[in-house]
Amino acid sequence: MFANPKLEAPAIDRPAYLFCVLELLHDALRRRDVYAVGSDKWADPRVQLIEPRLWARERDPVLTALGLPADPAEHLADLADLMDGAYRQVGAGLASNDAASISGGKLSLARLEAAPSPEARGSLPFMTRSRPCCRGSTIRS
């Protein structure tokens, strides 16, 4: 944190300190080092898990309903094969794709051209002005 020249030596710049604390808290939330109780996004994901005793009883019906095997190794191997096949398919088609190139180990894609505007676009301002929820809003064409 940088010093505030307007403050005496032992004083703390409260807004700067608060900003630093909030920034560190946000980083900790993203890393899942801390959790926010009652939040969907920042809550502890382990709280959503089924209790081990209940899972032991319900495991077979849940796996059957989801079409998953009891041993995850088989399912993970299938997914790894699927992903490997997709990766190889993309790699094989990359050489013939003029819109994609690899330079310095990085994939670069050419910009896409803008899609043509839909025919009904001209009537959008009229349609929105007649709706009560959109009165006062402006749509520029």
Salt bridges, closest charged atoms under 4 A:
ASP27 OD1 - ARG30 NH2 2.93
ASP33 OD2 - ARG31 NE 2.79
ASP44 OD1 - ARG46 NE 2.98
GLU51 OE1 - ARG53 NH2 3.49
GLU58 OE2 - ARG57 NE 3.18
ASP84 OD2 - ARG88 NE 2.85
